[in-house]
Amino acid sequence: MTLASSVASETAARAGFDYVCCDLQHGVVDYQESIAMMQGTLLGGSNPVCRVPWNEPGIIGKLLDGGSTGIIAPMVNTRAEAEAMVRACRYAPAGSRSYGPVVSGMREKDYFEGSKNVAVIPMIETVEAIRNLDEILSTPGITAIYVGPADLSVTLGLPPGNNDDRTEFTDALKTIVAGCRKHGVVAGIHSTGALAPIRVEMGFQMITVAGDLLAMRAKMGEELAQARGAAKPTASKSVY
């Protein structure tokens, strides 16, 4: 979710997704809005996860206190950076997170114990990260990793996006999945609905298949094309 809307987050959750990710990295979302979006996600029956702008303990702790059940952090390229992320997500002795779960604490009888289930998800999205893959994946406390195909492609010298027709791109994904299997880490990736079966076959287990703004633009474009006679109409259910 890149648009600051609790209603949109609730709508996505009610669509049946296992998680709804509030994107504070590339989305037009600030902290206060993210709180409402996480509330909407919970109301819709899904799990709120947040992608932070950067691997920085202040914003990570604040979003966890605000109700996020997991953190995705971009550009984690080394073991030291992976260790720093784990510390930011865990209380002592496993980490250095400050205790003050003002919102999260209301939702569990023992949040201190429950916080051990917070998902720690560094992004593997550069050639450097792949070079350091074993060191990153062997970091204690990592729950999953999340591939950003656009940034990975850029560092491989390819245009941003999914480049499944290029061997260097698919080889990189295979290397990541193999590493995750070796270390018992869930392999995640940013994807689309059409690509999801391919990603599952490759071994990915956490797959983002839609985004609010892209889905809205695609559907609006389809409806507009039909209205202007450029596409054959299709049967549709209620707009609501």
DODO-306585 format. One record per residue (C-alpha): residue in three letters; x negated, y negated, z; residue number from 0. Coordinates in steps of 0.05 Angstrom, whole numbers, plus 5000, padded with zeros to 4 digits. Layout:
<r><residuo>ala</residuo><X>X</X><Y>Y</Y><Z>Z</Z><num>NUM</num></r>
...
***
This chain:
<r><residuo>met</residuo><X>5000</X><Y>5000</Y><Z>5000</Z><num>0</num></r>
<r><residuo>thr</residuo><X>4968</X><Y>4936</Y><Z>4976</Z><num>1</num></r>
<r><residuo>leu</residuo><X>5027</X><Y>4889</Y><Z>4985</Z><num>2</num></r>
<r><residuo>ala</residuo><X>5043</X><Y>4862</Y><Z>5054</Z><num>3</num></r>
<r><residuo>ser</residuo><X>5112</X><Y>4892</Y><Z>5064</Z><num>4</num></r>
<r><residuo>ser</residuo><X>5138</X><Y>4935</Y><Z>5121</Z><num>5</num></r>
<r><residuo>val</residuo><X>5199</X><Y>4952</Y><Z>5079</Z><num>6</num></r>
<r><residuo>ala</residuo><X>5156</X><Y>4976</Y><Z>5022</Z><num>7</num></r>
<r><residuo>ser</residuo><X>5115</X><Y>5018</Y><Z>5070</Z><num>8</num></r>
<r><residuo>glu</residuo><X>5178</X><Y>5048</Y><Z>5100</Z><num>9</num></r>
<r><residuo>thr</residuo><X>5204</X><Y>5062</Y><Z>5029</Z><num>10</num></r>
<r><residuo>ala</residuo><X>5140</X><Y>5098</Y><Z>5011</Z><num>11</num></r>
<r><residuo>ala</residuo><X>5143</X><Y>5139</Y><Z>5076</Z><num>12</num></r>
<r><residuo>arg</residuo><X>5216</X><Y>5158</Y><Z>5062</Z><num>13</num></r>
<r><residuo>ala</residuo><X>5195</X><Y>5182</Y><Z>4993</Z><num>14</num></r>
<r><residuo>gly</residuo><X>5162</X><Y>5240</Y><Z>5029</Z><num>15</num></r>
<r><residuo>phe</residuo><X>5087</X><Y>5225</Y><Z>5028</Z><num>16</num></r>
<r><residuo>asp</residuo><X>5045</X><Y>5258</Y><Z>5082</Z><num>17</num></r>
<r><residuo>tyr</residuo><X>5010</X><Y>5192</Y><Z>5095</Z><num>18</num></r>
<r><residuo>val</residuo><X>5017</X><Y>5120</Y><Z>5075</Z><num>19</num></r>
<r><residuo>cys</residuo><X>4952</X><Y>5080</Y><Z>5072</Z><num>20</num></r>
<r><residuo>cys</residuo><X>4953</X><Y>5006</Y><Z>5088</Z><num>21</num></r>
<r><residuo>asp</residuo><X>4897</X><Y>4977</Y><Z>5045</Z><num>22</num></r>
<r><residuo>leu</residuo><X>4861</X><Y>4920</Y><Z>5080</Z><num>23</num></r>
<r><residuo>gln</residuo><X>4801</X><Y>4926</Y><Z>5033</Z><num>24</num></r>
<r><residuo>his</residuo><X>4830</X><Y>4909</Y><Z>4966</Z><num>25</num></r>
<r><residuo>gly</residuo><X>4903</X><Y>4896</Y><Z>4985</Z><num>26</num></r>
<r><residuo>val</residuo><X>4933</X><Y>4827</Y><Z>5000</Z><num>27</num></r>
<r><residuo>val</residuo><X>4944</X><Y>4848</Y><Z>5072</Z><num>28</num></r>
<r><residuo>asp</residuo><X>4920</X><Y>4815</Y><Z>5137</Z><num>29</num></r>
<r><residuo>tyr</residuo><X>4918</X><Y>4845</Y><Z>5207</Z><num>30</num></r>
<r><residuo>gln</residuo><X>4986</X><Y>4821</Y><Z>5232</Z><num>31</num></r>
<r><residuo>glu</residuo><X>5020</X><Y>4846</Y><Z>5169</Z><num>32</num></r>
<r><residuo>ser</residuo><X>4986</X><Y>4913</Y><Z>5175</Z><num>33</num></r>
<r><residuo>ile</residuo><X>5018</X><Y>4924</Y><Z>5243</Z><num>34</num></r>
<r><residuo>ala</residuo><X>5088</X><Y>4916</Y><Z>5213</Z><num>35</num></r>
<r><residuo>met</residuo><X>5069</X><Y>4961</Y><Z>5155</Z><num>36</num></r>
<r><residuo>met</residuo><X>5047</X><Y>5016</Y><Z>5202</Z><num>37</num></r>
<r><residuo>gln</residuo><X>5112</X><Y>5008</Y><Z>5241</Z><num>38</num></r>
<r><residuo>gly</residuo><X>5150</X><Y>5015</Y><Z>5175</Z><num>39</num></r>
<r><residuo>thr</residuo><X>5110</X><Y>5077</Y><Z>5158</Z><num>40</num></r>
<r><residuo>leu</residuo><X>5127</X><Y>5109</Y><Z>5225</Z><num>41</num></r>
<r><residuo>leu</residuo><X>5200</X><Y>5090</Y><Z>5218</Z><num>42</num></r>
<r><residuo>gly</residuo><X>5200</X><Y>5124</Y><Z>5150</Z><num>43</num></r>
<r><residuo>gly</residuo><X>5172</X><Y>5188</Y><Z>5180</Z><num>44</num></r>
<r><residuo>ser</residuo><X>5101</X><Y>5188</Y><Z>5155</Z><num>45</num></r>
<r><residuo>asn</residuo><X>5031</X><Y>5177</Y><Z>5183</Z><num>46</num></r>
<r><residuo>pro</residuo><X>4999</X><Y>5108</Y><Z>5179</Z><num>47</num></r>
<r><residuo>val</residuo><X>4927</X><Y>5106</Y><Z>5157</Z><num>48</num></r>
<r><residuo>cys</residuo><X>4886</X><Y>5043</Y><Z>5144</Z><num>49</num></r>
<r><residuo>arg</residuo><X>4829</X><Y>5028</Y><Z>5096</Z><num>50</num></r>
<r><residuo>val</residuo><X>4786</X><Y>4975</Y><Z>5128</Z><num>51</num></r>
<r><residuo>pro</residuo><X>4750</X><Y>4919</Y><Z>5090</Z><num>52</num></r>
<r><residuo>trp</residuo><X>4683</X><Y>4946</Y><Z>5113</Z><num>53</num></r>
<r><residuo>asn</residuo><X>4650</X><Y>4995</Y><Z>5161</Z><num>54</num></r>
<r><residuo>glu</residuo><X>4652</X><Y>4947</Y><Z>5219</Z><num>55</num></r>
<r><residuo>pro</residuo><X>4671</X><Y>4966</Y><Z>5291</Z><num>56</num></r>
<r><residuo>gly</residuo><X>4713</X><Y>4904</Y><Z>5306</Z><num>57</num></r>
<r><residuo>ile</residuo><X>4766</X><Y>4915</Y><Z>5253</Z><num>58</num></r>
<r><residuo>ile</residuo><X>4764</X><Y>4991</Y><Z>5261</Z><num>59</num></r>
<r><residuo>gly</residuo><X>4779</X><Y>4987</Y><Z>5335</Z><num>60</num></r>
<r><residuo>lys</residuo><X>4833</X><Y>4934</Y><Z>5326</Z><num>61</num></r>
<r><residuo>leu</residuo><X>4870</X><Y>4975</Y><Z>5273</Z><num>62</num></r>
<r><residuo>leu</residuo><X>4867</X><Y>5038</Y><Z>5316</Z><num>63</num></r>
<r><residuo>asp</residuo><X>4894</X><Y>4998</Y><Z>5375</Z><num>64</num></r>
<r><residuo>gly</residuo><X>4949</X><Y>4973</Y><Z>5328</Z><num>65</num></r>
<r><residuo>gly</residuo><X>4973</X><Y>5043</Y><Z>5311</Z><num>66</num></r>
<r><residuo>ser</residuo><X>4932</X><Y>5072</Y><Z>5255</Z><num>67</num></r>
<r><residuo>thr</residuo><X>4923</X><Y>5147</Y><Z>5259</Z><num>68</num></r>
<r><residuo>gly</residuo><X>4862</X><Y>5147</Y><Z>5215</Z><num>69</num></r>
<r><residuo>ile</residuo><X>4810</X><Y>5100</Y><Z>5185</Z><num>70</num></r>
<r><residuo>ile</residuo><X>4782</X><Y>5101</Y><Z>5115</Z><num>71</num></r>
<r><residuo>ala</residuo><X>4718</X><Y>5060</Y><Z>5109</Z><num>72</num></r>
<r><residuo>pro</residuo><X>4686</X><Y>5040</Y><Z>5042</Z><num>73</num></r>
<r><residuo>met</residuo><X>4615</X><Y>5047</Y><Z>5018</Z><num>74</num></r>
<r><residuo>val</residuo><X>4587</X><Y>5095</Y><Z>5071</Z><num>75</num></r>
<r><residuo>asn</residuo><X>4521</X><Y>5113</Y><Z>5038</Z><num>76</num></r>
<r><residuo>thr</residuo><X>4477</X><Y>5141</Y><Z>5094</Z><num>77</num></r>
<r><residuo>arg</residuo><X>4481</X><Y>5185</Y><Z>5156</Z><num>78</num></r>
<r><residuo>ala</residuo><X>4468</X><Y>5123</Y><Z>5199</Z><num>79</num></r>
<r><residuo>glu</residuo><X>4528</X><Y>5089</Y><Z>5169</Z><num>80</num></r>
<r><residuo>ala</residuo><X>4571</X><Y>5152</Y><Z>5179</Z><num>81</num></r>
<r><residuo>glu</residuo><X>4548</X><Y>5156</Y><Z>5252</Z><num>82</num></r>
<r><residuo>ala</residuo><X>4566</X><Y>5082</Y><Z>5262</Z><num>83</num></r>
<r><residuo>met</residuo><X>4636</X><Y>5096</Y><Z>5236</Z><num>84</num></r>
<r><residuo>val</residuo><X>4646</X><Y>5154</Y><Z>5283</Z><num>85</num></r>
<r><residuo>arg</residuo><X>4623</X><Y>5112</Y><Z>5342</Z><num>86</num></r>
<r><residuo>ala</residuo><X>4673</X><Y>5058</Y><Z>5323</Z><num>87</num></r>
<r><residuo>cys</residuo><X>4730</X><Y>5109</Y><Z>5322</Z><num>88</num></r>
<r><residuo>arg</residuo><X>4714</X><Y>5147</Y><Z>5386</Z><num>89</num></r>
<r><residuo>tyr</residuo><X>4712</X><Y>5129</Y><Z>5459</Z><num>90</num></r>
<r><residuo>ala</residuo><X>4651</X><Y>5146</Y><Z>5502</Z><num>91</num></r>
<r><residuo>pro</residuo><X>4615</X><Y>5193</Y><Z>5507</Z><num>92</num></r>
<r><residuo>ala</residuo><X>4627</X><Y>5210</Y><Z>5433</Z><num>93</num></r>
<r><residuo>gly</residuo><X>4629</X><Y>5137</Y><Z>5412</Z><num>94</num></r>
<r><residuo>ser</residuo><X>4631</X><Y>5064</Y><Z>5433</Z><num>95</num></r>
<r><residuo>arg</residuo><X>4703</X><Y>5043</Y><Z>5419</Z><num>96</num></r>
<r><residuo>ser</residuo><X>4731</X><Y>4995</Y><Z>5471</Z><num>97</num></r>
<r><residuo>tyr</residuo><X>4793</X><Y>5019</Y><Z>5508</Z><num>98</num></r>
<r><residuo>gly</residuo><X>4855</X><Y>4976</Y><Z>5498</Z><num>99</num></r>
<r><residuo>pro</residuo><X>4907</X><Y>5013</Y><Z>5454</Z><num>100</num></r>
<r><residuo>val</residuo><X>4961</X><Y>4960</Y><Z>5462</Z><num>101</num></r>
<r><residuo>val</residuo><X>5006</X><Y>4990</Y><Z>5409</Z><num>102</num></r>
<r><residuo>ser</residuo><X>4979</X><Y>5060</Y><Z>5400</Z><num>103</num></r>
<r><residuo>gly</residuo><X>4980</X><Y>5073</Y><Z>5475</Z><num>104</num></r>
<r><residuo>met</residuo><X>5056</X><Y>5063</Y><Z>5477</Z><num>105</num></r>
<r><residuo>arg</residuo><X>5066</X><Y>5123</Y><Z>5430</Z><num>106</num></r>
<r><residuo>glu</residuo><X>5029</X><Y>5177</Y><Z>5469</Z><num>107</num></r>
<r><residuo>lys</residuo><X>5031</X><Y>5196</Y><Z>5542</Z><num>108</num></r>
<r><residuo>asp</residuo><X>4956</X><Y>5206</Y><Z>5542</Z><num>109</num></r>
<r><residuo>tyr</residuo><X>4927</X><Y>5165</Y><Z>5485</Z><num>110</num></r>
<r><residuo>phe</residuo><X>4856</X><Y>5172</Y><Z>5511</Z><num>111</num></r>
<r><residuo>glu</residuo><X>4861</X><Y>5247</Y><Z>5499</Z><num>112</num></r>
<r><residuo>gly</residuo><X>4902</X><Y>5239</Y><Z>5436</Z><num>113</num></r>
<r><residuo>ser</residuo><X>4853</X><Y>5191</Y><Z>5405</Z><num>114</num></r>
<r><residuo>lys</residuo><X>4807</X><Y>5250</Y><Z>5393</Z><num>115</num></r>
<r><residuo>asn</residuo><X>4853</X><Y>5267</Y><Z>5335</Z><num>116</num></r>
<r><residuo>val</residuo><X>4842</X><Y>5200</Y><Z>5299</Z><num>117</num></r>
<r><residuo>ala</residuo><X>4819</X><Y>5217</Y><Z>5228</Z><num>118</num></r>
<r><residuo>val</residuo><X>4750</X><Y>5190</Y><Z>5211</Z><num>119</num></r>
<r><residuo>ile</residuo><X>4745</X><Y>5184</Y><Z>5135</Z><num>120</num></r>
<r><residuo>pro</residuo><X>4683</X><Y>5152</Y><Z>5104</Z><num>121</num></r>
<r><residuo>met</residuo><X>4685</X><Y>5137</Y><Z>5030</Z><num>122</num></r>
<r><residuo>ile</residuo><X>4636</X><Y>5173</Y><Z>4985</Z><num>123</num></r>
<r><residuo>glu</residuo><X>4634</X><Y>5128</Y><Z>4924</Z><num>124</num></r>
<r><residuo>thr</residuo><X>4563</X><Y>5116</Y><Z>4902</Z><num>125</num></r>
<r><residuo>val</residuo><X>4503</X><Y>5154</Y><Z>4874</Z><num>126</num></r>
<r><residuo>glu</residuo><X>4466</X><Y>5137</Y><Z>4938</Z><num>127</num></r>
<r><residuo>ala</residuo><X>4520</X><Y>5171</Y><Z>4979</Z><num>128</num></r>
<r><residuo>ile</residuo><X>4516</X><Y>5233</Y><Z>4936</Z><num>129</num></r>
<r><residuo>arg</residuo><X>4440</X><Y>5235</Y><Z>4946</Z><num>130</num></r>
<r><residuo>asn</residuo><X>4453</X><Y>5233</Y><Z>5021</Z><num>131</num></r>
<r><residuo>leu</residuo><X>4514</X><Y>5278</Y><Z>5019</Z><num>132</num></r>
<r><residuo>asp</residuo><X>4490</X><Y>5334</Y><Z>5064</Z><num>133</num></r>
<r><residuo>glu</residuo><X>4467</X><Y>5284</Y><Z>5117</Z><num>134</num></r>
<r><residuo>ile</residuo><X>4533</X><Y>5247</Y><Z>5115</Z><num>135</num></r>
<r><residuo>leu</residuo><X>4577</X><Y>5310</Y><Z>5116</Z><num>136</num></r>
<r><residuo>ser</residuo><X>4538</X><Y>5341</Y><Z>5174</Z><num>137</num></r>
<r><residuo>thr</residuo><X>4552</X><Y>5280</Y><Z>5218</Z><num>138</num></r>
<r><residuo>pro</residuo><X>4591</X><Y>5304</Y><Z>5279</Z><num>139</num></r>
<r><residuo>gly</residuo><X>4661</X><Y>5274</Y><Z>5282</Z><num>140</num></r>
<r><residuo>ile</residuo><X>4674</X><Y>5266</Y><Z>5208</Z><num>141</num></r>
<r><residuo>thr</residuo><X>4744</X><Y>5291</Y><Z>5192</Z><num>142</num></r>
<r><residuo>ala</residuo><X>4746</X><Y>5281</Y><Z>5117</Z><num>143</num></r>
<r><residuo>ile</residuo><X>4714</X><Y>5240</Y><Z>5062</Z><num>144</num></r>
<r><residuo>tyr</residuo><X>4749</X><Y>5199</Y><Z>5009</Z><num>145</num></r>
<r><residuo>val</residuo><X>4723</X><Y>5189</Y><Z>4938</Z><num>146</num></r>
<r><residuo>gly</residuo><X>4733</X><Y>5122</Y><Z>4904</Z><num>147</num></r>
<r><residuo>pro</residuo><X>4730</X><Y>5141</Y><Z>4830</Z><num>148</num></r>
<r><residuo>ala</residuo><X>4722</X><Y>5069</Y><Z>4806</Z><num>149</num></r>
<r><residuo>asp</residuo><X>4660</X><Y>5052</Y><Z>4847</Z><num>150</num></r>
<r><residuo>leu</residuo><X>4631</X><Y>5121</Y><Z>4837</Z><num>151</num></r>
<r><residuo>ser</residuo><X>4638</X><Y>5112</Y><Z>4762</Z><num>152</num></r>
<r><residuo>val</residuo><X>4607</X><Y>5043</Y><Z>4764</Z><num>153</num></r>
<r><residuo>thr</residuo><X>4545</X><Y>5069</Y><Z>4801</Z><num>154</num></r>
<r><residuo>leu</residuo><X>4540</X><Y>5125</Y><Z>4749</Z><num>155</num></r>
<r><residuo>gly</residuo><X>4538</X><Y>5073</Y><Z>4694</Z><num>156</num></r>
<r><residuo>leu</residuo><X>4609</X><Y>5086</Y><Z>4671</Z><num>157</num></r>
<r><residuo>pro</residuo><X>4670</X><Y>5041</Y><Z>4666</Z><num>158</num></r>
<r><residuo>pro</residuo><X>4711</X><Y>5037</Y><Z>4731</Z><num>159</num></r>
<r><residuo>gly</residuo><X>4765</X><Y>5091</Y><Z>4737</Z><num>160</num></r>
<r><residuo>asn</residuo><X>4772</X><Y>5165</Y><Z>4727</Z><num>161</num></r>
<r><residuo>asn</residuo><X>4723</X><Y>5190</Y><Z>4674</Z><num>162</num></r>
<r><residuo>asp</residuo><X>4741</X><Y>5263</Y><Z>4670</Z><num>163</num></r>
<r><residuo>asp</residuo><X>4715</X><Y>5266</Y><Z>4599</Z><num>164</num></r>
<r><residuo>arg</residuo><X>4645</X><Y>5251</Y><Z>4624</Z><num>165</num></r>
<r><residuo>thr</residuo><X>4602</X><Y>5307</Y><Z>4652</Z><num>166</num></r>
<r><residuo>glu</residuo><X>4564</X><Y>5263</Y><Z>4700</Z><num>167</num></r>
<r><residuo>phe</residuo><X>4630</X><Y>5242</Y><Z>4733</Z><num>168</num></r>
<r><residuo>thr</residuo><X>4660</X><Y>5312</Y><Z>4739</Z><num>169</num></r>
<r><residuo>asp</residuo><X>4593</X><Y>5340</Y><Z>4763</Z><num>170</num></r>
<r><residuo>ala</residuo><X>4592</X><Y>5287</Y><Z>4818</Z><num>171</num></r>
<r><residuo>leu</residuo><X>4662</X><Y>5308</Y><Z>4840</Z><num>172</num></r>
<r><residuo>lys</residuo><X>4642</X><Y>5381</Y><Z>4840</Z><num>173</num></r>
<r><residuo>thr</residuo><X>4580</X><Y>5366</Y><Z>4882</Z><num>174</num></r>
<r><residuo>ile</residuo><X>4623</X><Y>5329</Y><Z>4933</Z><num>175</num></r>
<r><residuo>val</residuo><X>4674</X><Y>5384</Y><Z>4938</Z><num>176</num></r>
<r><residuo>ala</residuo><X>4620</X><Y>5437</Y><Z>4946</Z><num>177</num></r>
<r><residuo>gly</residuo><X>4587</X><Y>5396</Y><Z>5001</Z><num>178</num></r>
<r><residuo>cys</residuo><X>4653</X><Y>5389</Y><Z>5037</Z><num>179</num></r>
<r><residuo>arg</residuo><X>4665</X><Y>5464</Y><Z>5035</Z><num>180</num></r>
<r><residuo>lys</residuo><X>4596</X><Y>5477</Y><Z>5062</Z><num>181</num></r>
<r><residuo>his</residuo><X>4606</X><Y>5431</Y><Z>5121</Z><num>182</num></r>
<r><residuo>gly</residuo><X>4680</X><Y>5443</Y><Z>5135</Z><num>183</num></r>
<r><residuo>val</residuo><X>4701</X><Y>5373</Y><Z>5117</Z><num>184</num></r>
<r><residuo>val</residuo><X>4766</X><Y>5357</Y><Z>5080</Z><num>185</num></r>
<r><residuo>ala</residuo><X>4753</X><Y>5329</Y><Z>5010</Z><num>186</num></r>
<r><residuo>gly</residuo><X>4797</X><Y>5269</Y><Z>4993</Z><num>187</num></r>
<r><residuo>ile</residuo><X>4803</X><Y>5226</Y><Z>4932</Z><num>188</num></r>
<r><residuo>his</residuo><X>4841</X><Y>5167</Y><Z>4903</Z><num>189</num></r>
<r><residuo>ser</residuo><X>4881</X><Y>5194</Y><Z>4845</Z><num>190</num></r>
<r><residuo>thr</residuo><X>4947</X><Y>5194</Y><Z>4807</Z><num>191</num></r>
<r><residuo>gly</residuo><X>5006</X><Y>5241</Y><Z>4804</Z><num>192</num></r>
<r><residuo>ala</residuo><X>4985</X><Y>5266</Y><Z>4736</Z><num>193</num></r>
<r><residuo>leu</residuo><X>4914</X><Y>5280</Y><Z>4758</Z><num>194</num></r>
<r><residuo>ala</residuo><X>4934</X><Y>5312</Y><Z>4825</Z><num>195</num></r>
<r><residuo>pro</residuo><X>4939</X><Y>5384</Y><Z>4799</Z><num>196</num></r>
<r><residuo>ile</residuo><X>4870</X><Y>5377</Y><Z>4769</Z><num>197</num></r>
<r><residuo>arg</residuo><X>4842</X><Y>5350</Y><Z>4834</Z><num>198</num></r>
<r><residuo>val</residuo><X>4874</X><Y>5405</Y><Z>4874</Z><num>199</num></r>
<r><residuo>glu</residuo><X>4844</X><Y>5457</Y><Z>4827</Z><num>200</num></r>
<r><residuo>met</residuo><X>4776</X><Y>5424</Y><Z>4838</Z><num>201</num></r>
<r><residuo>gly</residuo><X>4784</X><Y>5433</Y><Z>4913</Z><num>202</num></r>
<r><residuo>phe</residuo><X>4808</X><Y>5365</Y><Z>4938</Z><num>203</num></r>
<r><residuo>gln</residuo><X>4857</X><Y>5369</Y><Z>4996</Z><num>204</num></r>
<r><residuo>met</residuo><X>4874</X><Y>5297</Y><Z>5011</Z><num>205</num></r>
<r><residuo>ile</residuo><X>4899</X><Y>5262</Y><Z>4949</Z><num>206</num></r>
<r><residuo>thr</residuo><X>4929</X><Y>5192</Y><Z>4942</Z><num>207</num></r>
<r><residuo>val</residuo><X>4976</X><Y>5197</Y><Z>4883</Z><num>208</num></r>
<r><residuo>ala</residuo><X>5010</X><Y>5129</Y><Z>4879</Z><num>209</num></r>
<r><residuo>gly</residuo><X>5001</X><Y>5056</Y><Z>4895</Z><num>210</num></r>
<r><residuo>asp</residuo><X>5056</X><Y>5005</Y><Z>4907</Z><num>211</num></r>
<r><residuo>leu</residuo><X>5035</X><Y>4951</Y><Z>4858</Z><num>212</num></r>
<r><residuo>leu</residuo><X>5016</X><Y>4999</Y><Z>4801</Z><num>213</num></r>
<r><residuo>ala</residuo><X>5081</X><Y>5038</Y><Z>4811</Z><num>214</num></r>
<r><residuo>met</residuo><X>5122</X><Y>4975</Y><Z>4810</Z><num>215</num></r>
<r><residuo>arg</residuo><X>5088</X><Y>4948</Y><Z>4748</Z><num>216</num></r>
<r><residuo>ala</residuo><X>5095</X><Y>5014</Y><Z>4711</Z><num>217</num></r>
<r><residuo>lys</residuo><X>5168</X><Y>5022</Y><Z>4728</Z><num>218</num></r>
<r><residuo>met</residuo><X>5185</X><Y>4950</Y><Z>4712</Z><num>219</num></r>
<r><residuo>gly</residuo><X>5148</X><Y>4956</Y><Z>4645</Z><num>220</num></r>
<r><residuo>glu</residuo><X>5188</X><Y>5019</Y><Z>4630</Z><num>221</num></r>
<r><residuo>glu</residuo><X>5255</X><Y>4986</Y><Z>4646</Z><num>222</num></r>
<r><residuo>leu</residuo><X>5236</X><Y>4924</Y><Z>4606</Z><num>223</num></r>
<r><residuo>ala</residuo><X>5216</X><Y>4966</Y><Z>4546</Z><num>224</num></r>
<r><residuo>gln</residuo><X>5283</X><Y>5003</Y><Z>4549</Z><num>225</num></r>
<r><residuo>ala</residuo><X>5321</X><Y>4937</Y><Z>4556</Z><num>226</num></r>
<r><residuo>arg</residuo><X>5287</X><Y>4909</Y><Z>4494</Z><num>227</num></r>
<r><residuo>gly</residuo><X>5299</X><Y>4973</Y><Z>4455</Z><num>228</num></r>
<r><residuo>ala</residuo><X>5226</X><Y>4993</Y><Z>4451</Z><num>229</num></r>
<r><residuo>ala</residuo><X>5238</X><Y>5058</Y><Z>4486</Z><num>230</num></r>
<r><residuo>lys</residuo><X>5294</X><Y>5109</Y><Z>4488</Z><num>231</num></r>
<r><residuo>pro</residuo><X>5336</X><Y>5103</Y><Z>4551</Z><num>232</num></r>
<r><residuo>thr</residuo><X>5332</X><Y>5158</Y><Z>4602</Z><num>233</num></r>
<r><residuo>ala</residuo><X>5384</X><Y>5179</Y><Z>4653</Z><num>234</num></r>
<r><residuo>ser</residuo><X>5372</X><Y>5146</Y><Z>4719</Z><num>235</num></r>
<r><residuo>lys</residuo><X>5400</X><Y>5149</Y><Z>4789</Z><num>236</num></r>
<r><residuo>ser</residuo><X>5422</X><Y>5090</Y><Z>4829</Z><num>237</num></r>
<r><residuo>val</residuo><X>5370</X><Y>5034</Y><Z>4832</Z><num>238</num></r>
<r><residuo>tyr</residuo><X>5375</X><Y>5039</Y><Z>4907</Z><num>239</num></r>
***
